[in-house]
Amino acid sequence: MRQSELFCKTKKEWPKDAEALSHKLLVRADFIEQSSAGVYRLLPLGYRVVRKIENIIDQEMRRIGGQRILLPALQNKNLWLETKRWETIDPPLFKLKDIHKRETALGPTHEEEITDLARKRVDSYQDLPFALFQIQNKFRNEIRPQGGLLRTREFIMKDLYSFHASEEDLFRFYQKVRKSYFRIFKRCGLKALCVQASSGSIGGELSEEFMIPAQAGEDRILICPKCFWSANIEKSGQIKKCPACQSKLEEKRAIELGHIFNLGTKYSRAMKAYFRDKDGKEKPIVMGCFGIGIQRLMATIVEISHDEKGIIWPKEVSPFDIHLIPIELSGTVEKESKKIYQMLKEKKIDVLYDDRKKKTAGEKLVECDLIGNYWRVVLSKKTLKKGMVEIKRRKEKNPKLVKLNKLSEFFKKEYAK
C-alpha cells in the first residue's frame, strides 16, 4: 500500500489522558481512537493487526477441530432466566428494550446461546463430541474501564465451546486447547504463563488463566521461581510458599490474555441439554468454554514489545510485513523503490511504501519506528551506487546491506507461502 493513501495521522505528542503504555503508543501511532469511555475505534493499522491475530486464532482453533459460527450479540432474555444469570452476572448486563417493550441484552458471553443451540441438535452420545467457536464483539458493563484496550466495555473476543459425553473426554480436549493457547501466544511473540484461577460468574469446576507479567496488569499472580507453579492471588490467597515444592513465591502484576473453563454440567443441567448414552440412559452434556480477548492481546503485545521510539511488532502480527522508505523520491531512488514495491506486491508480501514527497527523510524514519512494522527497507543514492539497499528488523539496532539483485530472493525465503 502507498503510504500517501493510508488513512493514518500519527501524533508527535503523547496523549494526556492515557496511563498504560500500550494505550499511549496505539493512540500516538494512530492504531486506535477513543469513541467514549471504554469504547474504541479500530483504525486501518489497528484493524490489520487484529485481523492477523484473528487469522492465527482461526488456524489454531480449526487445527484442534473447532468449527466456526457466529452467534447474535442481542441475546434472548428467556435463556438467561433459565440459568438465573439475568440479574446475577458480574459485571451486570447491558439491557435494553425493543419497540415492543421486550427486554434483551448485549452479550458479554455466550454460554446460554450456545447451550440452546446444542440442546436442539444433540440426541445421543453419537452426536458428541464437537466444538464450536466464534470471533465476535462482546459487551461488558464495566464500572471503570481503564488501560486503553486492557479493560473496555466493547471488545472483540474469541470464544470456543466444547460438548462431550464424559468428563474424561472433556479433559482430553481441555488439554488440546491448553496447548493451542500456548501456540497462539507464541506466534504473537508472547511467552504466557498458565495459572490456576477462579471461575467467577462463568462458573464451572476448574479454570485456568493465561497471563503475561506486565506492570500495566490488573491481576496479581504468585509464581514459584523454582518449579514455576503459578496461580492468581484471587484463587490461591496470600500463601507464601509454593504448594508443589515449598519454595518462596514471588508476586507479580500480570495481564490476563485468555481464560479456559471446565464447565462440567452447570449449563446443560440448568437448560436441560441432555443426551442418551450407549445404554439409553439420559445424561447432561459435559461442556468446556475457552476465551481470548483479541484487542487486549494486541495491547499486551505492545506493553511487552516496544522501545523508546515506538512499537515493535512480532512478525506474524505486524500490520505490514515491510515498510519501504526511499530517502528521496526522485531519479534512481524513486525508480528503484517503485520496482521493489511492485516486486514485493507480486510476491504477496504486505508492504507499506512511503511515497510521500512532503515528508523529510527524518520524519519518515521516526514515523516508521513509531508504527513498528517488522522489516524496514531504506533506499538512498549512497547505497544504490553500491548496488545495495539497507534492511533492518524493527527489533534490531543495526541495519545491514543486501544486494539489490538479491532482495527478491531474501524476502522470498523470509515470507515463503
C-alpha positions in Angstrom: 0.0 0.0 0.0 1.2 3.5 -0.7 1.5 5.5 2.5 0.1 8.6 0.8 -3.2 6.6 0.6 -3.1 5.2 4.1 -5.8 6.6 6.5 -3.4 7.4 9.3 -2.3 10.6 11.2 0.4 9.8 13.7 0.9 12.3 16.6 4.1 13.9 17.9 2.7 14.3 21.4 1.8 11.7 23.9 -1.9 11.5 24.7 -2.5 13.2 28.1 -5.4 11.0 29.3 -3.7 7.7 28.7 -1.9 5.8 31.5 -1.0 2.3 30.1 2.0 2.5 27.7 0.1 0.4 25.1 -2.7 2.9 25.2 -0.3 5.8 24.6 1.6 4.1 21.8 -1.5 2.8 20.0 -3.1 6.2 20.1 0.0 8.1 19.1 0.7 5.7 16.2 -3.0 6.0 15.1 -4.0 2.4 15.5 -7.0 3.2 17.7 -9.1 6.2 18.7 -11.4 6.5 21.7 -15.1 7.0 20.9 -16.4 7.0 24.5 -15.4 5.6 27.9 -14.2 2.0 27.3 -15.2 2.1 23.6 -12.5 2.4 20.9 -12.4 2.7 17.1 -10.1 0.4 15.3 -8.3 2.4 12.6 -6.7 0.7 9.5 -3.4 -0.1 11.2 -5.1 -1.4 14.3 -7.6 -3.4 12.2 -4.7 -5.0 10.3 -3.2 -6.3 13.5 -6.5 -7.5 14.8 -7.2 -9.4 11.6 -3.8 -11.1 11.7 -4.4 -12.1 15.3 -7.8 -13.5 14.3 -6.2 -15.5 11.5 -3.7 -17.1 13.9 -6.5 -18.0 16.3 -8.8 -19.3 13.5 -6.0 -21.5 12.3 -5.2 -22.9 15.7 -8.9 -23.5 16.6 -9.5 -25.3 13.3 -6.4 -27.4 14.0 -7.9 -28.9 17.1 -11.3 -29.5 15.4 -13.2 -26.3 16.1 -15.9 -25.2 13.7 -16.6 -21.5 13.3 -20.0 -20.0 13.8 -21.4 -16.6 14.6 -24.0 -16.1 17.4 -26.1 -12.9 17.9 -24.9 -10.0 20.0 -28.5 -9.3 21.0 -29.4 -12.1 23.4 -32.7 -13.7 24.4 -33.7 -12.8 28.0 -35.5 -16.1 28.5 -32.3 -18.1 28.0 -30.6 -16.1 30.8 -33.6 -16.6 33.0 -33.1 -20.4 32.6 -29.6 -20.2 34.1 -30.6 -17.5 36.6 -27.9 -15.2 35.4 -30.1 -12.3 34.1 -29.7 -10.5 37.4 -26.6 -12.0 38.9 -23.8 -11.9 36.3 -20.9 -9.6 37.1 -20.4 -7.0 35.6 -24.2 -6.6 35.0 -25.7 -6.9 31.6 -26.2 -4.1 29.2 -30.0 -4.3 29.0 -32.3 -2.6 26.5 -35.9 -2.8 25.3 -37.1 -3.1 21.7 -40.0 -1.3 20.1 -42.4 -3.9 21.6 -41.0 -3.3 25.1 -39.4 -6.7 25.2 -36.1 -6.8 27.1 -32.9 -8.1 25.6 -29.2 -7.8 26.4 -26.0 -7.2 24.6 -24.0 -10.4 25.0 -20.9 -10.4 27.3 -20.5 -14.1 26.8 -22.5 -16.9 25.0 -23.0 -19.9 27.3 -26.8 -19.6 27.2 -26.9 -19.1 23.4 -24.5 -22.0 22.6 -26.2 -24.4 25.0 -29.6 -23.7 23.4 -28.0 -24.4 20.0 -26.6 -27.7 21.2 -29.6 -29.0 23.0 -31.7 -28.7 19.8 -29.2 -30.9 17.9 -27.8 -33.5 20.4 -29.9 -36.6 20.9 -27.4 -39.4 21.7 -23.7 -40.0 22.5 -23.1 -40.4 18.8 -23.7 -36.7 18.3 -20.8 -35.9 20.6 -18.1 -34.5 20.9 -18.0 -31.3 18.9 -16.5 -27.8 19.4 -17.8 -24.5 18.1 -16.1 -21.1 18.1 -16.7 -17.6 17.1 -14.8 -14.3 16.9 -17.3 -11.5 17.8 -17.9 -8.2 19.6 -18.8 -8.6 23.3 -20.2 -6.0 25.7 -19.4 -5.7 29.4 -21.0 -3.1 31.6 -17.7 -2.2 33.3 -17.9 0.3 36.2 -14.4 1.6 35.5 -12.9 0.8 32.1 -9.2 1.6 32.0 -5.8 1.0 30.4 -7.0 1.7 26.9 -7.7 -1.7 25.3 -6.9 -3.6 28.5 -10.3 -3.1 30.1 -13.1 -2.0 27.8 -16.9 -2.0 27.5 -16.9 -3.3 23.9 -14.3 -5.7 22.7 -13.6 -8.5 20.2 -13.3 -12.0 21.7 -12.7 -15.5 20.5 -14.9 -17.9 22.5 -14.8 -21.7 21.9 -17.4 -24.1 23.4 -17.0 -27.8 23.5 -19.6 -30.6 24.2 -18.8 -34.1 25.5 -20.3 -37.3 26.7 -17.9 -37.6 29.6 -15.5 -35.7 31.9 -12.7 -37.8 30.6 -13.4 -36.7 27.0 -13.6 -33.0 28.1 -10.3 -33.4 29.9 -8.6 -34.6 26.8 -10.0 -31.7 24.7 -9.2 -29.2 27.5 -5.5 -30.2 27.3 -5.6 -29.8 23.5 -7.0 -26.3 23.9 -4.4 -25.5 26.6 -1.6 -26.4 24.2 -3.2 -24.5 21.3 -3.3 -21.3 23.5 0.5 -21.6 24.1 1.0 -21.8 20.4 -1.3 -18.8 19.7 0.5 -16.6 22.2 4.0 -17.8 21.0 3.0 -16.9 17.4 2.0 -13.4 18.8 5.5 -13.0 20.3 4.4 -13.7 23.9 5.5 -16.2 26.5 2.4 -16.8 28.6 2.0 -18.4 32.0 -1.0 -20.7 32.7 -2.2 -20.1 36.2 -4.9 -21.6 38.4 -7.8 -19.2 38.5 -11.2 -18.5 40.0 -14.2 -19.4 37.7 -16.1 -16.2 38.7 -19.5 -15.6 37.3 -18.9 -18.1 34.4 -18.7 -20.9 36.9 -17.6 -24.5 36.4 -15.4 -27.0 38.2 -11.9 -25.9 37.0 -10.5 -22.9 35.3 -7.0 -21.5 34.3 -5.9 -18.1 33.0 -3.1 -17.3 30.6 -1.1 -14.4 32.0 1.7 -12.2 30.9 3.7 -10.5 33.7 3.4 -6.7 33.0 3.4 -3.6 35.1 0.1 -2.5 33.5 -1.6 -5.6 34.5 -4.6 -5.5 36.9 -4.2 -9.1 38.1 -1.7 -10.2 40.7 -0.2 -13.7 40.4 2.1 -15.8 42.5 5.0 -17.6 40.7 7.4 -20.2 42.0 10.9 -19.3 40.7 12.0 -23.0 41.1 9.2 -25.2 39.7 7.2 -22.5 38.0 3.9 -23.3 39.8 1.7 -20.3 39.5 -1.8 -19.1 40.5 -3.9 -16.0 40.5 -4.0 -14.5 44.1 -7.8 -14.4 43.8 -7.7 -18.2 43.6 -4.8 -19.0 46.0 -5.0 -16.2 48.6 -1.9 -14.8 50.2 0.1 -18.0 50.6 3.9 -17.6 51.0 5.3 -20.9 49.9 4.8 -23.0 46.7 2.4 -25.9 47.4 4.4 -28.0 45.0 8.0 -27.5 46.2 7.8 -25.2 49.3 9.9 -22.5 47.7 9.2 -18.9 48.4 6.7 -17.5 46.0 7.1 -14.2 44.0 4.2 -11.8 43.5 3.9 -10.1 40.1 1.3 -7.9 38.3 0.0 -9.5 35.1 -2.4 -9.1 32.2 -4.9 -11.9 31.5 -4.9 -12.9 27.9 -7.2 -15.9 28.0 -9.3 -18.0 30.3 -10.3 -21.7 29.9 -13.1 -23.4 31.9 -14.2 -26.9 32.6 -17.9 -26.0 32.9 -19.0 -29.6 33.7 -22.8 -29.8 33.6 -23.6 -26.4 35.0 -25.3 -25.1 31.9 -26.6 -28.3 30.5 -28.4 -29.2 33.7 -29.9 -25.7 34.0 -31.1 -25.7 30.4 -31.9 -29.4 30.2 -29.4 -30.1 27.5 -29.3 -33.9 27.7 -28.1 -36.9 25.6 -28.7 -40.7 25.7 -25.6 -42.8 26.4 -24.9 -46.3 25.0 -27.4 -47.8 27.5 -30.1 -45.4 26.6 -29.7 -43.5 29.9 -30.3 -39.8 29.8 -27.3 -37.6 30.9 -26.4 -33.9 30.9 -23.9 -32.8 28.3 -20.4 -32.0 29.7 -19.1 -28.7 28.5 -15.9 -26.6 28.2 -15.5 -22.9 27.5 -12.3 -21.2 26.2 -11.9 -17.5 25.6 -9.3 -15.0 24.3 -9.7 -11.2 24.3 -8.3 -10.1 20.9 -7.8 -6.4 21.4 -6.4 -7.0 24.8 -3.9 -9.4 23.2 -2.9 -6.6 20.8 -2.4 -4.2 23.6 -0.4 -6.7 25.6 2.0 -7.3 22.7 2.7 -3.5 22.7 3.1 -3.5 26.5 5.8 -6.2 26.1 7.3 -5.3 22.7 8.4 -1.6 22.4 11.3 0.8 22.9 11.7 4.5 23.3 11.0 5.1 19.6 7.7 3.2 19.4 6.1 -0.2 18.8 8.0 -3.4 17.8 5.5 -5.8 16.2 6.3 -9.5 16.1 6.5 -10.9 12.6 3.1 -12.7 12.3 1.0 -9.7 13.6 2.9 -6.8 12.1 0.4 -4.5 10.3 2.6 -4.6 7.2 5.5 -7.1 6.6 7.8 -4.4 5.2 8.0 -0.6 5.5 9.7 0.6 2.3 11.3 4.0 2.6 13.0 5.9 -0.2 15.1 8.7 1.3 14.1 10.9 -1.6 11.5 10.5 -4.3 13.4 11.4 -7.5 15.8 9.8 -10.0 17.2 6.4 -9.4 15.9 6.2 -5.8 12.3 6.7 -6.9 12.7 4.4 -9.9 14.2 1.5 -7.8 11.8 1.9 -4.9 8.8 1.6 -7.3 10.4 -1.6 -8.8 10.9 -3.1 -5.3 7.4 -2.1 -4.3 5.9 -3.9 -7.3 8.1 -6.9 -6.9 7.1 -7.3 -3.2 3.4 -7.0 -4.1 3.7 -9.6 -6.8 5.2 -12.0 -4.2 2.1 -11.3 -2.0 4.3 -9.6 0.6 2.4 -6.9 2.5 4.4 -3.7 2.0 3.8 -0.1 3.1 5.6 2.1 0.5 6.3 5.6 1.8 5.7 7.6 -1.3 5.0 10.9 0.4 7.0 13.8 -1.2 6.4 16.4 1.5 7.9 14.4 4.3 11.6 14.6 5.1 13.8 11.5 5.5 14.0 12.1 9.2 10.2 12.4 9.6 9.7 9.2 7.6 12.2 7.2 9.7 10.7 8.5 13.0 7.2 7.5 11.9 8.4 4.1 10.7 9.8 3.3 14.2 6.7 4.6 15.9 4.4 2.3 13.8 6.8 -0.6 14.2 6.4 -2.8 11.1 8.6 -5.9 11.3 11.0 -5.0 8.5 12.3 -1.7 7.2 13.9 -1.3 3.8 15.6 2.0 3.1 16.8 3.2 -0.3 19.3 6.0 -0.8 21.6 7.3 -3.5 24.6 6.3 -1.5 23.6 2.6 -1.1 22.2 2.3 -4.6 25.6 3.4 -6.1 27.0 0.3 -4.4 24.1 -1.8 -5.8 22.8 -2.3 -2.3 19.7 -1.5 -0.1 19.6 -1.1 3.7 17.3 -3.5 5.6 16.6 -3.9 9.3 14.3 -5.7 11.5 12.5 -3.3 13.8 13.7 -5.1 16.9 17.4 -4.9 15.8 19.6 -1.8 16.4 21.9 -2.1 13.4 20.8 -2.3 9.7 22.6 -4.4 7.1 23.2 -4.1 3.4 21.7 -6.5 0.9 22.5 -6.6 -2.8 19.7 -5.0 -4.8 19.5 -8.0 -7.1 19.3 -10.4 -4.1 16.4 -8.6 -2.3 13.7 -10.6 -4.1 15.4 -13.9 -3.1 15.9 -12.7 0.5 12.2 -11.9 1.1 11.0 -14.9 -0.9 12.7 -17.1 1.8 11.5 -14.9 4.6 7.9 -15.0 3.6 7.6 -18.3 1.8 4.0 -19.2 1.5 
